[in-house]
Amino acid sequence: MKYSGWLLYSKKDAVQNEAYIQWFIEEAGQKDMSLRLIFREDLTIGIASNQRTVLYNKKQVKLPDFAVIRTIEPLLSLHLEALGVPVFNSSRIAVICNNKALTHHHINSLGIPMVDTFFLKTDNLPSQPPITYPLVVKEALGRGGKQVYLIRNQAEWGKRKSAIAATDIVIQACNVSLGKDVRVFVVGKEIVGAVIRESNTDFRANYKLGGSAKWYSLKPEETAIINKIVQHFEFDMVGIDFLLDKNGKLLFNEIEDVVGSRTLSAVSDINILEKYTEHIKQQISTKQI
C-alpha cells in the first residue's frame, strides 16, 4: 500500500529549507510514500457544524494518511490526530518539548542531571532573581537560541525584566562551559549520533548563530542517560541538547521537536531522513493493521 502524507512548513521556513524538503520528499519516495509540501498559511483548522474541520485554501480537503509537522503548533498536531491522522512528532511531544519549563519538569522525574532551573511569569518577576549572577534567561516557548539572554549583574536583570515580551520564562544557573553543548539525534528509540557545538564568540553554541560542530562519540554512561529519556518518551525524530559542566559531564538542556540535521550532515555521512522515513512507514503500517 502506498501512503500519502503532508509535510507542513510555514512559507518562510520552506524557502530556507528548500533542499531539506526535497531530500525529505525523495527519501519518502524510496519507501513508497508520497510526501506533499503544504504551507501552513494555506490550512485553516477549527469547528464547523459541530465537526472538526480542516480547510486547504478555504476548501474541504481529503486528509492524508500521515502528517509531518515542521511548525511549532501543538494544537495543529492535536487537531489532525483527533481526525485520525498520525502526526510526526505527536502532539504530546510537541506540547512538552516546545515548552522549556514543561520539558525540565518531565525530565526531572527521570533523575537526569541539570543546572538549577526556575520557572517564572513575567507579570510578577522579583526584583532579585532566585539564583546568583551570572545567569541565563530563556523564553519558555523560544527556540533556536534566539530568545536566550546572558545576565551578568543586577543592572542587566533590571533591563531585561522590562524588555521580555513572553509570558513565561526559564531562569538557569550558568556554572557550565559557556558556548558549548552536545546535540544528540534520535529517531524512534535509536540514538542516531551526536555532535558537539562550540562558539568562540557567543555563550550560545547554536550552529545557525555561527557556532561550529564536530562529531561527538558518546561514552557508555552518557548513552545510558540518553536512553532513560528515549525510553520515557515516544519520540519520532528529535534532538536532545546537553550542556557540559566544568568537568565535561552532560547536563540536560532541552529537546528540539522540529529538529534540523545540518550539523549531523556536516560531520558524518549518516542519512537521518532515510531512517526517519523508514520509522514513519513502520509506525503507519502498525497503526493500520
C-alpha positions in Angstrom: 0.0 0.0 0.0 1.3 3.5 -0.9 0.9 6.1 1.8 0.4 9.8 1.1 1.5 12.4 3.6 1.7 16.1 4.2 4.9 17.9 5.0 3.9 21.0 6.8 6.1 24.2 6.8 5.5 27.9 7.0 6.2 29.6 3.7 9.2 31.4 5.2 10.8 28.3 6.6 10.1 26.4 3.4 12.2 28.8 1.5 15.1 28.5 4.0 14.8 24.7 3.9 14.2 24.0 0.2 17.0 21.5 -0.1 16.0 19.6 3.0 12.4 19.4 1.9 13.4 18.0 -1.5 15.6 15.4 0.3 12.7 14.5 2.6 10.3 14.0 -0.4 12.9 11.9 -2.2 13.5 9.7 0.8 9.8 9.2 1.4 9.5 8.1 -2.3 12.2 5.5 -1.7 9.9 4.0 0.9 6.9 4.0 -1.5 5.3 7.0 0.3 4.3 10.3 -1.4 5.0 13.4 0.6 3.4 16.7 -0.4 4.6 20.1 0.8 1.8 22.0 2.4 2.2 25.6 3.5 0.7 26.2 7.0 -0.7 29.5 5.8 -2.9 27.7 3.4 -4.5 25.5 6.1 -7.4 26.5 8.3 -8.5 24.3 11.2 -11.5 24.7 13.5 -15.0 23.5 14.2 -17.8 23.8 11.6 -21.3 22.4 12.0 -20.1 20.9 15.3 -17.4 18.9 13.5 -13.6 19.3 13.5 -12.7 20.7 10.2 -9.5 21.2 8.0 -9.7 23.5 5.0 -7.0 23.9 2.4 -7.2 27.2 0.5 -10.6 27.6 2.1 -12.0 24.4 0.7 -12.6 20.9 2.1 -9.7 18.6 1.5 -9.0 14.9 1.7 -6.9 14.2 4.7 -3.6 12.5 4.3 -2.5 9.1 5.7 0.0 10.9 7.9 1.5 14.4 8.5 5.0 15.5 9.4 4.7 18.8 11.2 7.6 21.2 10.8 6.0 24.1 12.5 5.7 24.9 16.2 2.0 24.4 16.7 0.8 21.6 19.1 -2.8 22.5 18.5 -2.5 21.7 14.8 -1.0 18.3 15.7 -3.8 17.6 18.2 -6.5 18.6 15.7 -5.1 16.3 13.0 -4.7 13.4 15.5 -8.4 13.9 16.6 -9.3 13.4 12.9 -7.4 10.1 12.7 -4.2 11.4 11.1 -1.0 10.1 12.6 1.3 13.0 13.2 5.1 13.1 13.5 6.1 14.2 16.1 2.9 13.6 18.2 1.0 16.5 19.8 2.2 15.3 23.2 5.8 15.6 22.2 5.1 19.0 20.6 3.4 20.3 23.8 6.2 19.2 26.1 9.3 19.8 24.0 8.3 23.2 22.8 8.0 24.5 26.3 11.3 24.6 28.1 9.8 24.7 31.6 7.5 21.7 30.9 10.4 19.8 29.4 12.5 20.3 32.6 9.5 19.3 34.7 9.2 16.0 33.0 13.0 15.2 32.7 13.5 15.9 36.4 11.3 12.8 37.2 14.0 10.7 35.4 16.8 11.8 37.7 18.7 13.3 34.8 21.3 15.9 35.9 20.6 19.5 35.0 21.5 23.0 36.2 19.3 24.8 38.7 16.2 25.9 36.8 13.3 28.2 37.8 10.0 28.8 36.1 8.7 32.4 36.3 5.9 34.5 35.0 6.9 37.9 33.6 3.9 39.7 35.1 5.4 39.2 38.6 9.1 38.9 38.3 11.1 39.5 41.5 13.4 42.5 41.9 16.2 39.9 42.5 16.4 36.6 40.5 16.2 33.4 42.5 19.8 32.5 41.7 23.1 34.4 41.7 24.7 36.1 38.7 25.7 35.3 36.1 22.6 33.5 34.9 20.7 32.7 31.7 17.1 33.8 30.9 15.2 31.9 28.3 11.7 32.4 26.9 9.9 29.2 27.7 8.5 28.9 24.2 11.6 30.2 22.4 13.8 28.1 20.1 17.0 28.3 18.1 18.8 30.2 20.8 17.1 33.5 19.7 15.3 34.1 22.9 18.1 33.3 25.3 19.9 36.0 27.3 23.0 36.1 29.5 22.5 38.2 32.5 25.7 39.2 34.3 24.5 41.7 37.0 21.6 43.5 38.6 21.6 46.3 36.0 21.2 43.8 33.2 18.5 41.9 35.1 16.5 45.1 35.5 16.8 46.0 31.8 15.9 42.5 30.6 12.9 42.4 33.0 11.2 45.2 31.3 12.1 44.0 27.8 10.8 40.5 27.8 7.5 40.2 25.9 6.9 36.5 26.6 4.6 35.4 29.4 6.7 32.5 30.7 10.4 32.4 31.2 13.0 30.0 32.5 16.0 31.2 34.6 19.0 28.9 34.9 22.4 28.9 36.6 25.3 29.0 34.2 28.1 27.3 36.0 28.7 25.4 32.8 31.1 25.6 29.8 29.6 28.6 28.0 29.4 28.4 24.2 29.5 24.7 24.1 26.8 22.0 24.0 26.1 18.4 22.7 23.2 17.6 20.5 22.0 14.0 20.3 19.9 13.0 17.3 17.2 10.4 18.0 14.8 8.6 15.6 12.2 6.4 17.4 14.2 4.5 20.0 17.5 4.8 18.2 20.3 7.2 19.1 21.5 8.1 15.6 24.5 10.2 16.5 25.8 13.2 18.4 27.6 16.4 17.6 29.4 18.9 19.9 28.7 22.5 19.0 31.0 25.3 20.0 31.2 29.1 19.7 34.2 31.3 20.4 32.1 34.5 20.1 28.8 33.7 21.9 27.7 32.0 25.0 25.2 30.1 22.8 26.6 27.3 20.7 23.8 27.1 18.1 25.1 26.3 14.6 22.7 28.8 13.0 24.2 31.5 15.2 27.7 30.9 13.9 28.8 28.0 16.0 31.0 25.2 14.7 30.2 21.5 15.0 32.1 18.2 15.1 31.3 14.6 15.7 30.9 13.6 19.3 31.5 10.0 20.4 29.1 9.2 23.3 30.6 7.5 26.3 28.6 4.4 27.8 27.5 6.4 30.8 26.2 9.2 28.5 24.4 6.7 26.3 22.7 5.4 29.5 21.5 8.9 30.4 20.1 9.5 26.9 18.4 6.1 26.8 16.5 7.0 30.0 15.0 9.9 28.1 14.4 7.9 24.9 12.6 5.1 26.7 10.4 7.5 28.6 9.0 9.3 25.6 7.5 8.2 22.2 9.8 10.3 20.0 9.7 10.2 16.2 12.7 12.5 15.4 14.1 14.9 17.9 17.3 16.5 19.0 18.2 16.3 22.7 20.6 19.0 23.8 23.0 18.9 26.8 25.2 21.5 28.4 28.6 20.5 29.8 29.6 21.1 33.4 33.2 22.3 34.2 34.3 18.6 34.3 32.7 17.8 30.9 29.7 15.9 32.3 26.4 16.1 30.5 23.7 18.3 31.9 20.2 18.2 30.3 19.3 21.4 28.5 16.3 20.9 26.1 14.6 18.8 23.5 14.2 20.1 20.0 10.9 18.9 18.5 11.3 20.4 15.0 14.9 19.4 14.7 17.1 20.0 11.7 20.1 17.9 10.8 22.6 20.4 9.3 25.2 19.7 11.9 24.9 15.9 11.6 25.1 16.0 7.8 28.1 18.3 8.1 30.2 16.0 10.2 29.0 12.5 9.1 27.5 10.5 6.2 24.5 9.4 8.2 21.3 9.7 6.3 18.9 10.6 9.1 15.9 11.1 6.8 16.3 7.6 5.4 16.0 6.4 9.0 13.1 8.8 9.7 11.0 7.9 6.7 11.5 4.2 7.5 10.4 4.9 11.0 7.3 6.8 9.8 6.4 3.9 7.4 6.7 1.4 10.2 4.5 3.4 12.5 1.8 4.0 9.9 1.8 0.3 9.0 1.4 -0.7 12.6 -1.5 1.8 13.2 -3.4 0.5 10.2 -3.1 -3.3 11.0 
